[in-house]
Amino acid sequence: MGNRIETNRFAPSRDSLSEYTELVPGVAARVAAFYRELQTVLLISTTDEPNYYHAYPFLFRDEFPPISDAAASTLAVAGVFYLNHLCLLDDVVDSQGERQPYKLFMSALLHEEALVQLGTLFVPASPFWTELSAYHREFAAAMLREQTAHTGRLSAFTEAEVFQIAKGKAALSKMTTTALALLADRPETIINLSASQDYFNAARQMYDDVKDWRDDYANRRYSALLTAALLDLSGGDAKDPQLTIDIEALSTRLHYGGHIDHALAQAALWCDQAATHVAGYQVAGWSRLIQSLRAQVVRLREDLAAIRERTSYVEAKSA
């Protein structure tokens, strides 16, 4: 990096934030760590995946050489605030226990802090704010659809709906590349960079759905993966599956009915599409991140296939 990053330039703008850091564990530390560990975060391999959100703008930075370190750093800090804002909202939505209203207030504060950072880069009339609003609407639509149609009830997904929800839940990540493109006067890059992130985010969501299916089932969050297996197992009956379906039977159907294998194959395909949309762009960090996720998806798919094969062999031998 050419310019020295001044950490105090991007400190939280309101003292109130420091008073509530204990409510969002590590939020202040994460912002500080961004400056200390920037180079480490950028060294993304196909086996290790650091918290890339801390340096997200720098994954695309080579495509936009006019962007200063200071501007990219401001976007990174805004992104950290945004991420924690959304994580708190997610905690509130998913909470099955005691209500924790302070999380809503803290989430609002973090959102405000993110906007303060972004406001140092864009004037009120900038088209950036229109794009940001669109990403908010995309995120809200995905969350509302998931909550109203697929939480606590079993409802078949359409193919389009699977992708729309999976990418929409991370739609706000696209604000970073849109900001870089507009700051560099390169608006023509927004479409492909946004599409690449859509496919990456959808793949990541599908991968997480595979890993977290037990927790999702316990909390009655019926992902596309779970819904397909549950409807298959119940013969299409949309009654509450937790009243009639044993979790071990569900596990067997997920693993041996092809549902997990299909989900991971879809995730790998979306990774390929994410890479295709940035072919020819100078985004080496982002491309390595796509490769990292794809490697994890393929490795998990191969590991599960090997387990199924060994299990089938043992069962056949003992029969």
TIMARGU-270884 format. One record per residue (C-alpha): x, y, z; chain; residue number from 1. Coordinates in steps of 0.5 Angstrom, whole numbers, plus 500, padded with zeros to 3 digits. Layout:
BEGIN
xx = X	yy = Y	zz = Z	unit = A	pos = NUM
...
This chain:
BEGIN
xx = 500	yy = 500	zz = 500	unit = A	pos = 1
xx = 503	yy = 507	zz = 498	unit = A	pos = 2
xx = 500	yy = 511	zz = 503	unit = A	pos = 3
xx = 500	yy = 511	zz = 511	unit = A	pos = 4
xx = 493	yy = 509	zz = 514	unit = A	pos = 5
xx = 492	yy = 514	zz = 519	unit = A	pos = 6
xx = 488	yy = 510	zz = 524	unit = A	pos = 7
xx = 485	yy = 516	zz = 528	unit = A	pos = 8
xx = 482	yy = 519	zz = 521	unit = A	pos = 9
xx = 477	yy = 514	zz = 522	unit = A	pos = 10
xx = 475	yy = 513	zz = 529	unit = A	pos = 11
xx = 468	yy = 513	zz = 531	unit = A	pos = 12
xx = 465	yy = 519	zz = 530	unit = A	pos = 13
xx = 461	yy = 519	zz = 537	unit = A	pos = 14
xx = 463	yy = 518	zz = 544	unit = A	pos = 15
xx = 456	yy = 514	zz = 545	unit = A	pos = 16
xx = 459	yy = 508	zz = 541	unit = A	pos = 17
xx = 465	yy = 506	zz = 545	unit = A	pos = 18
xx = 460	yy = 506	zz = 551	unit = A	pos = 19
xx = 456	yy = 500	zz = 548	unit = A	pos = 20
xx = 462	yy = 496	zz = 545	unit = A	pos = 21
xx = 460	yy = 491	zz = 550	unit = A	pos = 22
xx = 454	yy = 490	zz = 547	unit = A	pos = 23
xx = 457	yy = 488	zz = 540	unit = A	pos = 24
xx = 463	yy = 484	zz = 542	unit = A	pos = 25
xx = 469	yy = 486	zz = 539	unit = A	pos = 26
xx = 466	yy = 491	zz = 534	unit = A	pos = 27
xx = 472	yy = 496	zz = 536	unit = A	pos = 28
xx = 477	yy = 491	zz = 536	unit = A	pos = 29
xx = 475	yy = 489	zz = 529	unit = A	pos = 30
xx = 476	yy = 496	zz = 527	unit = A	pos = 31
xx = 482	yy = 497	zz = 530	unit = A	pos = 32
xx = 485	yy = 490	zz = 527	unit = A	pos = 33
xx = 483	yy = 492	zz = 520	unit = A	pos = 34
xx = 489	yy = 497	zz = 520	unit = A	pos = 35
xx = 494	yy = 492	zz = 524	unit = A	pos = 36
xx = 492	yy = 486	zz = 520	unit = A	pos = 37
xx = 491	yy = 489	zz = 513	unit = A	pos = 38
xx = 496	yy = 485	zz = 509	unit = A	pos = 39
xx = 495	yy = 479	zz = 513	unit = A	pos = 40
xx = 487	yy = 479	zz = 511	unit = A	pos = 41
xx = 489	yy = 480	zz = 504	unit = A	pos = 42
xx = 493	yy = 474	zz = 503	unit = A	pos = 43
xx = 487	yy = 469	zz = 502	unit = A	pos = 44
xx = 489	yy = 462	zz = 500	unit = A	pos = 45
xx = 485	yy = 456	zz = 498	unit = A	pos = 46
xx = 485	yy = 453	zz = 505	unit = A	pos = 47
xx = 485	yy = 459	zz = 510	unit = A	pos = 48
xx = 479	yy = 464	zz = 510	unit = A	pos = 49
xx = 480	yy = 470	zz = 514	unit = A	pos = 50
xx = 475	yy = 475	zz = 516	unit = A	pos = 51
xx = 475	yy = 478	zz = 509	unit = A	pos = 52
xx = 470	yy = 483	zz = 511	unit = A	pos = 53
xx = 475	yy = 487	zz = 514	unit = A	pos = 54
xx = 479	yy = 489	zz = 508	unit = A	pos = 55
xx = 473	yy = 488	zz = 503	unit = A	pos = 56
xx = 474	yy = 494	zz = 499	unit = A	pos = 57
xx = 482	yy = 492	zz = 498	unit = A	pos = 58
xx = 480	yy = 485	zz = 494	unit = A	pos = 59
xx = 477	yy = 490	zz = 488	unit = A	pos = 60
xx = 482	yy = 495	zz = 489	unit = A	pos = 61
xx = 487	yy = 494	zz = 483	unit = A	pos = 62
xx = 481	yy = 495	zz = 478	unit = A	pos = 63
xx = 481	yy = 502	zz = 481	unit = A	pos = 64
xx = 488	yy = 505	zz = 482	unit = A	pos = 65
xx = 485	yy = 512	zz = 483	unit = A	pos = 66
xx = 482	yy = 510	zz = 489	unit = A	pos = 67
xx = 486	yy = 512	zz = 495	unit = A	pos = 68
xx = 488	yy = 508	zz = 501	unit = A	pos = 69
xx = 484	yy = 513	zz = 505	unit = A	pos = 70
xx = 478	yy = 512	zz = 501	unit = A	pos = 71
xx = 478	yy = 505	zz = 501	unit = A	pos = 72
xx = 479	yy = 505	zz = 509	unit = A	pos = 73
xx = 473	yy = 509	zz = 510	unit = A	pos = 74
xx = 469	yy = 504	zz = 506	unit = A	pos = 75
xx = 472	yy = 498	zz = 510	unit = A	pos = 76
xx = 470	yy = 501	zz = 516	unit = A	pos = 77
xx = 463	yy = 503	zz = 514	unit = A	pos = 78
xx = 463	yy = 496	zz = 512	unit = A	pos = 79
xx = 465	yy = 493	zz = 519	unit = A	pos = 80
xx = 459	yy = 497	zz = 522	unit = A	pos = 81
xx = 454	yy = 495	zz = 517	unit = A	pos = 82
xx = 456	yy = 488	zz = 518	unit = A	pos = 83
xx = 455	yy = 488	zz = 525	unit = A	pos = 84
xx = 449	yy = 492	zz = 524	unit = A	pos = 85
xx = 446	yy = 487	zz = 520	unit = A	pos = 86
xx = 449	yy = 481	zz = 525	unit = A	pos = 87
xx = 445	yy = 484	zz = 531	unit = A	pos = 88
xx = 438	yy = 485	zz = 526	unit = A	pos = 89
xx = 439	yy = 477	zz = 525	unit = A	pos = 90
xx = 440	yy = 476	zz = 532	unit = A	pos = 91
xx = 434	yy = 479	zz = 534	unit = A	pos = 92
xx = 430	yy = 476	zz = 528	unit = A	pos = 93
xx = 433	yy = 469	zz = 530	unit = A	pos = 94
xx = 432	yy = 470	zz = 538	unit = A	pos = 95
xx = 428	yy = 464	zz = 541	unit = A	pos = 96
xx = 429	yy = 466	zz = 548	unit = A	pos = 97
xx = 428	yy = 473	zz = 552	unit = A	pos = 98
xx = 427	yy = 479	zz = 548	unit = A	pos = 99
xx = 434	yy = 483	zz = 548	unit = A	pos = 100
xx = 431	yy = 490	zz = 545	unit = A	pos = 101
xx = 438	yy = 493	zz = 546	unit = A	pos = 102
xx = 440	yy = 490	zz = 540	unit = A	pos = 103
xx = 435	yy = 494	zz = 536	unit = A	pos = 104
xx = 438	yy = 500	zz = 539	unit = A	pos = 105
xx = 445	yy = 498	zz = 538	unit = A	pos = 106
xx = 444	yy = 496	zz = 531	unit = A	pos = 107
xx = 441	yy = 503	zz = 529	unit = A	pos = 108
xx = 447	yy = 506	zz = 532	unit = A	pos = 109
xx = 452	yy = 502	zz = 528	unit = A	pos = 110
xx = 448	yy = 503	zz = 522	unit = A	pos = 111
xx = 448	yy = 511	zz = 523	unit = A	pos = 112
xx = 456	yy = 510	zz = 524	unit = A	pos = 113
xx = 456	yy = 507	zz = 517	unit = A	pos = 114
xx = 452	yy = 512	zz = 514	unit = A	pos = 115
xx = 457	yy = 517	zz = 517	unit = A	pos = 116
xx = 463	yy = 514	zz = 514	unit = A	pos = 117
xx = 460	yy = 514	zz = 507	unit = A	pos = 118
xx = 457	yy = 521	zz = 508	unit = A	pos = 119
xx = 465	yy = 523	zz = 508	unit = A	pos = 120
xx = 465	yy = 520	zz = 501	unit = A	pos = 121
xx = 459	yy = 522	zz = 497	unit = A	pos = 122
xx = 455	yy = 528	zz = 497	unit = A	pos = 123
xx = 447	yy = 527	zz = 498	unit = A	pos = 124
xx = 446	yy = 528	zz = 491	unit = A	pos = 125
xx = 451	yy = 522	zz = 489	unit = A	pos = 126
xx = 447	yy = 516	zz = 485	unit = A	pos = 127
xx = 451	yy = 512	zz = 490	unit = A	pos = 128
xx = 445	yy = 513	zz = 495	unit = A	pos = 129
xx = 440	yy = 511	zz = 490	unit = A	pos = 130
xx = 444	yy = 504	zz = 489	unit = A	pos = 131
xx = 445	yy = 503	zz = 497	unit = A	pos = 132
xx = 437	yy = 504	zz = 498	unit = A	pos = 133
xx = 436	yy = 499	zz = 492	unit = A	pos = 134
xx = 441	yy = 494	zz = 496	unit = A	pos = 135
xx = 437	yy = 495	zz = 502	unit = A	pos = 136
xx = 430	yy = 494	zz = 499	unit = A	pos = 137
xx = 433	yy = 487	zz = 496	unit = A	pos = 138
xx = 436	yy = 485	zz = 503	unit = A	pos = 139
xx = 429	yy = 487	zz = 506	unit = A	pos = 140
xx = 425	yy = 483	zz = 501	unit = A	pos = 141
xx = 430	yy = 477	zz = 502	unit = A	pos = 142
xx = 429	yy = 477	zz = 509	unit = A	pos = 143
xx = 421	yy = 478	zz = 509	unit = A	pos = 144
xx = 420	yy = 472	zz = 504	unit = A	pos = 145
xx = 425	yy = 468	zz = 508	unit = A	pos = 146
xx = 421	yy = 469	zz = 515	unit = A	pos = 147
xx = 414	yy = 469	zz = 512	unit = A	pos = 148
xx = 414	yy = 463	zz = 507	unit = A	pos = 149
xx = 420	yy = 459	zz = 510	unit = A	pos = 150
xx = 420	yy = 460	zz = 517	unit = A	pos = 151
xx = 416	yy = 456	zz = 522	unit = A	pos = 152
xx = 412	yy = 453	zz = 516	unit = A	pos = 153
xx = 414	yy = 448	zz = 510	unit = A	pos = 154
xx = 413	yy = 451	zz = 503	unit = A	pos = 155
xx = 416	yy = 449	zz = 497	unit = A	pos = 156
xx = 422	yy = 454	zz = 494	unit = A	pos = 157
xx = 422	yy = 456	zz = 486	unit = A	pos = 158
xx = 428	yy = 455	zz = 483	unit = A	pos = 159
xx = 428	yy = 463	zz = 482	unit = A	pos = 160
xx = 427	yy = 464	zz = 489	unit = A	pos = 161
xx = 432	yy = 460	zz = 492	unit = A	pos = 162
xx = 437	yy = 464	zz = 488	unit = A	pos = 163
xx = 434	yy = 471	zz = 490	unit = A	pos = 164
xx = 434	yy = 469	zz = 498	unit = A	pos = 165
xx = 441	yy = 467	zz = 498	unit = A	pos = 166
xx = 444	yy = 473	zz = 494	unit = A	pos = 167
xx = 439	yy = 478	zz = 497	unit = A	pos = 168
xx = 441	yy = 476	zz = 504	unit = A	pos = 169
xx = 448	yy = 479	zz = 503	unit = A	pos = 170
xx = 446	yy = 484	zz = 498	unit = A	pos = 171
xx = 449	yy = 490	zz = 502	unit = A	pos = 172
xx = 456	yy = 487	zz = 500	unit = A	pos = 173
xx = 455	yy = 490	zz = 493	unit = A	pos = 174
xx = 455	yy = 497	zz = 496	unit = A	pos = 175
xx = 463	yy = 497	zz = 497	unit = A	pos = 176
xx = 464	yy = 495	zz = 489	unit = A	pos = 177
xx = 459	yy = 500	zz = 487	unit = A	pos = 178
xx = 462	yy = 506	zz = 492	unit = A	pos = 179
xx = 469	yy = 504	zz = 488	unit = A	pos = 180
xx = 466	yy = 504	zz = 481	unit = A	pos = 181
xx = 463	yy = 511	zz = 483	unit = A	pos = 182
xx = 469	yy = 514	zz = 486	unit = A	pos = 183
xx = 473	yy = 512	zz = 480	unit = A	pos = 184
xx = 468	yy = 514	zz = 475	unit = A	pos = 185
xx = 467	yy = 507	zz = 473	unit = A	pos = 186
xx = 460	yy = 506	zz = 473	unit = A	pos = 187
xx = 460	yy = 501	zz = 467	unit = A	pos = 188
xx = 464	yy = 496	zz = 472	unit = A	pos = 189
xx = 458	yy = 496	zz = 477	unit = A	pos = 190
xx = 454	yy = 490	zz = 473	unit = A	pos = 191
xx = 459	yy = 485	zz = 473	unit = A	pos = 192
xx = 462	yy = 486	zz = 480	unit = A	pos = 193
xx = 455	yy = 486	zz = 483	unit = A	pos = 194
xx = 453	yy = 480	zz = 479	unit = A	pos = 195
xx = 460	yy = 476	zz = 481	unit = A	pos = 196
xx = 458	yy = 478	zz = 489	unit = A	pos = 197
xx = 451	yy = 475	zz = 488	unit = A	pos = 198
xx = 453	yy = 469	zz = 485	unit = A	pos = 199
xx = 459	yy = 468	zz = 491	unit = A	pos = 200
xx = 454	yy = 470	zz = 496	unit = A	pos = 201
xx = 449	yy = 465	zz = 494	unit = A	pos = 202
xx = 454	yy = 460	zz = 494	unit = A	pos = 203
xx = 456	yy = 462	zz = 501	unit = A	pos = 204
xx = 449	yy = 461	zz = 503	unit = A	pos = 205
xx = 448	yy = 455	zz = 500	unit = A	pos = 206
xx = 454	yy = 452	zz = 503	unit = A	pos = 207
xx = 452	yy = 455	zz = 510	unit = A	pos = 208
xx = 446	yy = 451	zz = 509	unit = A	pos = 209
xx = 449	yy = 445	zz = 508	unit = A	pos = 210
xx = 453	yy = 446	zz = 515	unit = A	pos = 211
xx = 448	yy = 449	zz = 519	unit = A	pos = 212
xx = 442	yy = 444	zz = 517	unit = A	pos = 213
xx = 441	yy = 441	zz = 524	unit = A	pos = 214
xx = 441	yy = 448	zz = 527	unit = A	pos = 215
xx = 436	yy = 451	zz = 522	unit = A	pos = 216
xx = 432	yy = 445	zz = 523	unit = A	pos = 217
xx = 432	yy = 446	zz = 531	unit = A	pos = 218
xx = 430	yy = 453	zz = 530	unit = A	pos = 219
xx = 424	yy = 451	zz = 524	unit = A	pos = 220
xx = 428	yy = 455	zz = 519	unit = A	pos = 221
xx = 427	yy = 451	zz = 513	unit = A	pos = 222
xx = 432	yy = 453	zz = 508	unit = A	pos = 223
xx = 431	yy = 450	zz = 501	unit = A	pos = 224
xx = 436	yy = 444	zz = 502	unit = A	pos = 225
xx = 431	yy = 442	zz = 508	unit = A	pos = 226
xx = 425	yy = 444	zz = 505	unit = A	pos = 227
xx = 427	yy = 439	zz = 499	unit = A	pos = 228
xx = 429	yy = 433	zz = 504	unit = A	pos = 229
xx = 423	yy = 434	zz = 508	unit = A	pos = 230
xx = 418	yy = 434	zz = 503	unit = A	pos = 231
xx = 421	yy = 428	zz = 499	unit = A	pos = 232
xx = 421	yy = 425	zz = 506	unit = A	pos = 233
xx = 414	yy = 426	zz = 508	unit = A	pos = 234
xx = 411	yy = 425	zz = 501	unit = A	pos = 235
xx = 409	yy = 432	zz = 500	unit = A	pos = 236
xx = 406	yy = 433	zz = 506	unit = A	pos = 237
xx = 407	yy = 441	zz = 508	unit = A	pos = 238
xx = 405	yy = 439	zz = 516	unit = A	pos = 239
xx = 410	yy = 441	zz = 521	unit = A	pos = 240
xx = 415	yy = 436	zz = 520	unit = A	pos = 241
xx = 418	yy = 437	zz = 527	unit = A	pos = 242
xx = 411	yy = 433	zz = 529	unit = A	pos = 243
xx = 412	yy = 427	zz = 525	unit = A	pos = 244
xx = 419	yy = 427	zz = 522	unit = A	pos = 245
xx = 425	yy = 424	zz = 526	unit = A	pos = 246
xx = 432	yy = 428	zz = 525	unit = A	pos = 247
xx = 436	yy = 422	zz = 524	unit = A	pos = 248
xx = 431	yy = 420	zz = 518	unit = A	pos = 249
xx = 432	yy = 427	zz = 516	unit = A	pos = 250
xx = 439	yy = 426	zz = 516	unit = A	pos = 251
xx = 439	yy = 420	zz = 512	unit = A	pos = 252
xx = 435	yy = 423	zz = 507	unit = A	pos = 253
xx = 439	yy = 429	zz = 506	unit = A	pos = 254
xx = 445	yy = 425	zz = 505	unit = A	pos = 255
xx = 443	yy = 419	zz = 501	unit = A	pos = 256
xx = 437	yy = 422	zz = 498	unit = A	pos = 257
xx = 442	yy = 427	zz = 494	unit = A	pos = 258
xx = 440	yy = 433	zz = 497	unit = A	pos = 259
xx = 446	yy = 435	zz = 500	unit = A	pos = 260
xx = 450	yy = 433	zz = 494	unit = A	pos = 261
xx = 446	yy = 437	zz = 489	unit = A	pos = 262
xx = 446	yy = 443	zz = 494	unit = A	pos = 263
xx = 454	yy = 443	zz = 494	unit = A	pos = 264
xx = 454	yy = 442	zz = 486	unit = A	pos = 265
xx = 450	yy = 448	zz = 486	unit = A	pos = 266
xx = 454	yy = 452	zz = 490	unit = A	pos = 267
xx = 460	yy = 450	zz = 486	unit = A	pos = 268
xx = 457	yy = 452	zz = 480	unit = A	pos = 269
xx = 455	yy = 459	zz = 483	unit = A	pos = 270
xx = 462	yy = 460	zz = 485	unit = A	pos = 271
xx = 464	yy = 458	zz = 477	unit = A	pos = 272
xx = 459	yy = 464	zz = 475	unit = A	pos = 273
xx = 462	yy = 469	zz = 480	unit = A	pos = 274
xx = 469	yy = 468	zz = 477	unit = A	pos = 275
xx = 466	yy = 468	zz = 470	unit = A	pos = 276
xx = 463	yy = 475	zz = 471	unit = A	pos = 277
xx = 470	yy = 478	zz = 474	unit = A	pos = 278
xx = 474	yy = 475	zz = 468	unit = A	pos = 279
xx = 479	yy = 480	zz = 465	unit = A	pos = 280
xx = 478	yy = 485	zz = 471	unit = A	pos = 281
xx = 484	yy = 486	zz = 476	unit = A	pos = 282
xx = 481	yy = 483	zz = 482	unit = A	pos = 283
xx = 486	yy = 478	zz = 484	unit = A	pos = 284
xx = 484	yy = 478	zz = 492	unit = A	pos = 285
xx = 477	yy = 477	zz = 490	unit = A	pos = 286
xx = 478	yy = 472	zz = 485	unit = A	pos = 287
xx = 482	yy = 468	zz = 491	unit = A	pos = 288
xx = 476	yy = 469	zz = 495	unit = A	pos = 289
xx = 472	yy = 465	zz = 490	unit = A	pos = 290
xx = 477	yy = 460	zz = 489	unit = A	pos = 291
xx = 477	yy = 459	zz = 497	unit = A	pos = 292
xx = 470	yy = 458	zz = 497	unit = A	pos = 293
xx = 470	yy = 453	zz = 491	unit = A	pos = 294
xx = 475	yy = 449	zz = 494	unit = A	pos = 295
xx = 471	yy = 448	zz = 501	unit = A	pos = 296
xx = 465	yy = 446	zz = 497	unit = A	pos = 297
xx = 468	yy = 441	zz = 493	unit = A	pos = 298
xx = 472	yy = 438	zz = 499	unit = A	pos = 299
xx = 466	yy = 438	zz = 503	unit = A	pos = 300
xx = 462	yy = 434	zz = 497	unit = A	pos = 301
xx = 468	yy = 429	zz = 496	unit = A	pos = 302
xx = 469	yy = 428	zz = 504	unit = A	pos = 303
xx = 461	yy = 427	zz = 505	unit = A	pos = 304
xx = 461	yy = 422	zz = 498	unit = A	pos = 305
xx = 467	yy = 418	zz = 501	unit = A	pos = 306
xx = 463	yy = 417	zz = 508	unit = A	pos = 307
xx = 457	yy = 415	zz = 504	unit = A	pos = 308
xx = 461	yy = 410	zz = 500	unit = A	pos = 309
xx = 465	yy = 407	zz = 506	unit = A	pos = 310
xx = 458	yy = 407	zz = 510	unit = A	pos = 311
xx = 455	yy = 403	zz = 504	unit = A	pos = 312
xx = 461	yy = 398	zz = 504	unit = A	pos = 313
xx = 460	yy = 396	zz = 511	unit = A	pos = 314
xx = 453	yy = 395	zz = 511	unit = A	pos = 315
xx = 454	yy = 391	zz = 505	unit = A	pos = 316
xx = 459	yy = 387	zz = 508	unit = A	pos = 317
xx = 455	yy = 386	zz = 514	unit = A	pos = 318
xx = 449	yy = 384	zz = 511	unit = A	pos = 319
